[in-house]
Amino acid sequence: MQKTGLFGELSAEFLGTFVLLAFGCGVNVMVSVMGHGGWPNINLGWGLGVVFGILVAGSISGAHLNPAVTLTMAVFRGLPWSKVLPYSAAQMLGAFAGAAVVFQNYRPAILKSDPGLEGTAGVFTTFPAFPEVWTAGMFDQVLGTALLLLLVLAITDERNQPSGILTPLLIGAVVVGIGACFGGMHGYAINPARDLGPRLMAAAAGYRNNGLTDGSGVWIVPVVGPLIGGLLGAAAYDFLIRRHLPRR
């Protein structure tokens, strides 16, 4: 990874996360508001957003694009702790900006479909399929993010199977797979910035059902769950796989 200053790394995290959310929220609006396509389109759009976000930021910051990844890298891969909060803040701002651009782009369609901004916040942020059983959403977010970090570490581990230029594609495929297989319970946020940044944007835009200011507490699960899940996935990979790999 190219050595650069902290500002360059934060710029990379901001822009990479912006790209991720622009594609992800964009495909959500295309499917849910415009009526083009279905669940496979959503999974593919988010997967491509991850690929392109990594291509934007990878050589500068490592393209975490996710506070759960940043926290995990600090715990398991020696990322300086002084970078955890700045990286997370840059990711949150990038997510907010990406969602805001999509909202502005599709504003006429959104307002036609939902003039009171009462029912379409889900195109920007996530909500539980079963709000009365919050533990189901929490387990889902822990599991999804654990799988994400386990596979990201497996893909990027030079002692395992070096993937080189395939890394963005493989990680994008991981996100597609998680969405296709585990996306139903809580929208597979698996990323606190991906969820909270757009949720803040939705609240600022005037959405009433934003899960943040409406008293529901929905925002807690896709923030806390991924942070726990990322650490569990990394611990599983390091303990069960990495410690047994040959040294290079």
C-alpha positions, 0 to 999 in steps of 0.5 A: 500500500502506498505511504501517504499522510492521514489526510490522503487516507481519510480522503480515500475512505471518504470517496470510496465509501461515497462510491459504495453508497452511491451505487448501493442506495441508487440500486435500492431506489431503482428497485423499490421506487422506480420498480426496475428489477428485484432482489438480485439487482440489489445484491449486484448493485451493492456488490459492484459498489464494493468493487468500485469503492475498493478500486478507488481507495485500496492503494491509499487506505486499504479501502476499509469503507466500514468501521467494523473493518477498521476496528477489526484491523486495529485489533487483529492487524496492527492498524494504529488505534489513532486511526480508528475514529478518523477512518470511521468518521470519514466513512460516515461522512462518505456514506452520508454524502453518497446517500444525499446525492442519490436522494437529490438525483431521485428526489422527484421519483421519491416525492411522487411515490412518498410525498410525506417521506413516511415510507421509503427511508428503507432505500437509504438505510436498513430496518428489521423484518421482525421488529418485535424480535430485535435479537433476530436482527442482532444475530443476523448482523453479527453473523453477516459481518462475521462472514464478511470479515472472515472472508475478507481476511482469507482473500487478502491474506498473503499467506493464504491464496494471494488474489492480487487484482482479483481482490476487489472482485472477490470481496464484491462477490462476498457482499453479493453472497451475503446479501443473497443468502442473509439479506432478509432479516435486517437488510444486510447492513454489515457496516455501521457507516453504510447504515448510520450515515444514510440514516442521518441523511434521511433524518436531515431530509425529513424522513419520519420513519428514519429509525433514529429520531422516531424513538424506535431505536432501530439504528442500534442493531446495524451499528453494534452488530457489525462491530461485534461480528467483525471481531468474531469473524476475524478471530475465527479466521486467525484461530482456525486458519491463519495460525496453520498457514505456512510462513512465507 
